[in-house]
């Protein structure tokens, strides 16, 4: 079991866990974010083909983790949507 898993199962805040185990808080945070991002990318995102032509007759609403909402109108840009989703994917 690694430190990230042990910390997640503990009742400690990240800074306290790091102090108790003589870990650098910034390095721990970077590692945690890297691991969580890697895990999320493999379990939550579905790769879409960008070449698929899309025609929207009505408004489409996309909700992501109840934190982000994207509303598409009939004249939306698939290229812009792809860029927005790439940015969101890299930050979630």
Rosetta blueprint (number, residue, H / E / L):
1 X L
2 X L
3 X H
4 X H
5 X H
6 X H
7 X H
8 X H
9 X H
10 X L
11 X L
12 X L
13 X L
14 X H
15 X H
16 X H
17 X H
18 X H
19 X H
20 X H
21 X L
22 X L
23 X L
24 X L
25 X H
26 X H
27 X H
28 X H
29 X H
30 X H
31 X H
32 X H
33 X H
34 X H
35 X H
36 X H
37 X H
38 X H
39 X H
40 X H
41 X H
42 X H
43 X H
44 X L
45 X L
46 X L
47 X L
48 X L
49 X L
50 X L
51 X L
52 X L
53 X L
54 X L
55 X L
56 X L
57 X L
58 X L
59 X L
60 X E
61 X E
62 X E
63 X E
64 X E
65 X L
66 X L
67 X L
68 X E
69 X E
70 X E
71 X E
72 X E
73 X L
74 X L
75 X L
76 X L
77 X L
78 X H
79 X H
80 X H
81 X H
82 X H
83 X H
84 X H
85 X H
86 X H
87 X H
88 X H
89 X H
90 X H
91 X H
92 X L
